[in-house]
């Protein structure tokens, strides 16, 4: 999630699909405000997962247009949308039975919480 947030991805959510899908365990969904931002988010996710976890996607789809990019890591799938495409396809509603997984706080949220203690 931090890899997406590093490139200012918006409204990052993770859905637990275990028991609902035979294809993957988790969807991670976010969006950017331009095709260039979507491409930057995807590139950073791919780079960080490779460097930090040794993980390569088995498949990336949609990068050429960067309106909806799907990154398949088998046990989780990352969807990076342009905002208007995310609103159109509404994956969160399509998978409405899937519970949201908690996300770690943003670094500035944790720093703010520590300062307020």
Secondary structure, 3 states (H helix, E strand, C coil): CHHHHCCCCEEEEEEECCCCCCCCCEEEEEEECCHHHHHHHHHHHHHHHHHHHCCCCCEEECCCCCCEEEEECCCEEEEEEEHHHHHHHCHHHHCCCCEECCCCCCHHHHHHHHHHC
